[in-house]
Amino acid sequence: MTRPIAIQFRLAIYSMAAIAGAWLGQAHGETTERPNFVFIITDDQSWQHAGCYGDTAVRTPSMDGLAEKGIRFINAYCASPSCSPSRAAILTGQDIFRLEKGGVLTGFIRDKFDVFPLLLENGGYSIGNTGKPYAPRTRDVPDTHEAPLGKRYNDRTASAPKGISRVDYAANFESFLDQTPQEAPFFFWVGISEPHLPHPSGLGTQQGISEHAIAIPDFYPNAADIRSGLSDYLAEIQWADKMIGRIIQTLEDRNLVDNTMIVFTSDNGMPFPRAKATLYDHGVRMPLIVRWDDQIQRGRVVTDPVSLTDWAPTFLELAELDVPAMMTGKSLKNVLLNSESGRVDHEREFVVSAFEKHTLARPHNLGFPRRALHSENWTYIRNYEPNRYPAGHPQTLIPGWGTYGDIDPSVIKTFFMERQEDPKVKLFFELGFGKVPAEELYDKRVDAGMTRNLAAASTHQDVLKDLRGKLNDYLTANGDPRMQGLSPWDNYNLDRPFPTAQPNDEF
């Protein structure tokens, strides 16, 4: 069977299943109204930076309101701390190491991997998106999903502070609704570009962020430039929150909110050292809030470890469509429809995140491969090439990006680069820029910043062995090439030139 015919056949089966399911529902006198889905995803927001997650410096009434009327997840993790692979994992419901070139920043999703929005569309849903979608850099390949999120609605704009996207997400959502048949359920992706860098300098002060109220992570010194950088970042989260509020208002004004599931999350952590492009909590632990007025009990707080890959099978199951066997995510339906807080599904013992490469930060286009297991209390990290620099090589220069290229340019990065030999800063610099051992183990109950590696501690060898075994078993069962000693990501062709190798051949 040729590739196009195979795809058409598979989609036809999904459509037939959806029609049959709807007919059976009518035959039994049950409601046939399937839920709408609005998926709101910010760009580079760590989990704790919202009022409902305990941040007192940032004002997020819309996020907080979602939590009051829905479910707030405490231990939600993205599949990878880089935008394209994280979003590819969300769309496919799979771990990034299964997605070939889809597992890196400049890759793409081959059409042999099902993406849930297109399955929803073929099951009777109207789909669309605004803002930042899944946007791989590699183009013009014959076997990729060209528009995995459907039609893009980006024409309507609004005034915004310098450095902030002018896309009017709410107005574009309204345009989508205006063009959507009223009888059809819908899925709409709202890709808010904030708080991605660059951040306008002084925006935090302009937006009323009190730098004295900012909680400094344990891996940063308490310095003016650190507070300033975090202040501007938090101000962009406040801007995103206003956009979220308008989207919710649109649903309420059109009497759509009762049967619409609203999901809010982010793709990866804040764009600063030891966060984005790392597997520490500030890089992969995400805010996750769900509101669904018709079905979800208000004000619940769930501590189960969950992955953003879980959303693909969740949406499909709630839409009464088949979930492809290739998806490694696990539907959250039983958690969402439960009435309990705390631990709900005790089979959800841990989730896994992975990283291969972000930018072209090392000679020969090499990455920094690592995997992590996250349970409610522990994070175990396996670094496969500890001889390399996790933040990028200190001599590999990326134009406009600088050295240590896996860390985005910012006032916080500049602070560290200019003071790396300062005795008061050097230890913090090593945490964000230095090499790491092959294994890391962190007790999140007492070390939220993940600065005290317990992997070598004699008192924690039983925990280390247990988590190492569980991670290896998971990776083996789900086909991670690393478990066979393979590294196919090193050979992927990208659309930018490789850096020049350095004489000392350290990566």
C-alpha positions, 0 to 999 in steps of 0.5 A, a space after each residue: 500500500 503506498 504512503 498516500 493511500 495508507 494515510 487516506 485509508 487510516 483517516 477513513 477508518 477514524 471518520 467511520 468510527 466517529 460516525 458509528 460512535 455518534 449513531 450509537 449514542 443517539 440510539 441509546 438516548 445519550 448526548 452526542 455533543 462532544 466537547 470543544 477544546 481550546 489549548 493555550 500554550 505560552 512560550 518559555 514559562 516555568 511552572 511556578 510563575 503564576 499567582 495560583 502557583 505561589 508567585 507573589 510578584 506576578 499578577 495573573 488573574 486569568 490563570 488564577 481564575 482558571 485554577 479556581 474553576 478547574 484543576 491545577 496540576 502540580 507535577 506536569 512536565 513537558 517532554 523536552 525543554 526546547 520549543 519544537 520537540 516539546 510541541 512535536 511531542 504534544 501533537 503526536 503524544 509521543 516521547 521525542 526520542 521516537 520522533 526521529 528529526 521531530 525530536 530536535 529544534 530544527 527538525 520536522 514531524 514525518 507524516 508517518 506519525 499521527 498528530 491529534 489535531 488532524 485526527 480530530 479534524 477527520 473525526 468531525 472537528 473544526 481545527 485552527 490556530 493563532 500565534 506560535 504553532 509548531 514551527 520547525 525550521 526544516 522545510 520542503 520535505 515530501 513526507 511531513 505534516 505541512 499544517 498539523 494544526 489546521 488553518 492559521 488565523 494571524 491576520 488581526 493585530 493589536 497595539 503592544 509594547 515594543 518587543 511583544 507580539 502584536 498578534 491579537 490572539 482573542 480577535 483571531 479566535 473570534 475569526 475562527 469561530 465566525 468561520 466554524 459551523 455552529 454544529 461542529 465541535 472545534 479544537 483551537 490552538 492559542 500559541 502565545 509568544 510571550 514570555 519568549 525572549 527578547 524582553 523589553 528592558 524596563 518592561 517589568 517596572 512599567 508593568 508594576 512588577 516589584 523586583 523586591 517581591 521576586 523569588 530568586 531561584 537557588 541557582 542564581 545570586 541575589 543581584 540587580 541584573 538578575 532581578 531586572 531580567 526576571 522582572 521583565 520576564 514576569 511582565 510578559 507573563 502578565 501580558 499573556 494573562 490578559 490575552 487568556 482573559 480575553 479568550 475566556 471572555 469570548 467563550 463566555 460571550 458566545 455561550 460556549 464555555 460550559 462545553 469547552 475544555 480550556 487547557 493552559 500550559 507552556 512548552 518549556 521553562 524560562 529562557 535563562 541559565 539552568 532552565 530552558 534546554 535543561 531537564 531540571 524543574 525550571 526547564 521542564 516542569 510546566 504550569 497546567 490548568 484545566 477548566 471544563 465547566 460541564 464536567 470538572 469539579 472546581 478548585 481541585 489540585 492534582 499531584 499525579 506526575 503527568 506529561 504534556 504527551 498525555 493530551 493527545 490521547 486525552 483529546 481523542 478519547 474525549 472526542 470519542 475517537 480511537 487513540 493510535 497505538 503508537 502514542 506513548 502518552 496516557 489519557 487523563 480522562 480518568 483524572 479529569 473526571 474524578 472528584 479527588 485532589 492529591 494523588 488520583 491515579 496511583 499508576 502514574 508513578 513517574 514521567 520521562 523527559 528527554 533532550 538531544 540538542 537545541 541550537 548549534 552550540 557545539 562543534 560537529 553539530 553535537 548535542 547534549 543527550 540526556 534523559 530524566 525521570 520525574 516522580 512526585 518527590 525525585 528527579 533522576 537525570 542520566 547524562 550520556 556525554 558528560 565530557 561535553 558542555 551542557 550549555 554549549 561550548 565556551 568557544 563555539 560562537 553563534 552569531 547574535 547568540 554568543 557562546 554557550 549557545 544553548 542558553 538564549 541571550 538575555 541580561 541574565 546570561 550577560 550578567 554571568 558571562 561578565 562575572 564568571 570569575 567573580 568569587 561571589 558568582 563563580 559557583 552559580 556560574 558553574 551551576 548554569 554553564 559548567 559540566 555535569 556528571 553522568 548521573 544526577 539525583 535531586 530530592 525535590 522536597 528539600 531542594 526545589 532549585 535542584 542544586 544538591 546532587 545526591 547521586 554520589 551520596 552513600 545514603 541515597 544509593 537505593 533510590 538511585 538504583 531504583 530510579 535508574 532501573 525504572 528509567 532504563 526500563 521505560 526507555 527500552 520499552 519505548 524504543 529509545 535509540 540511546 538504549 542501543 548505544 545509538 545517536 542518530 540525532 548527530 547526523 541530521 541535516 539542518 538548514 544552518 552551517 555547523 560551527 567549526 571544531 575547536 583544537 582541544 576537541 572538547 564539546 
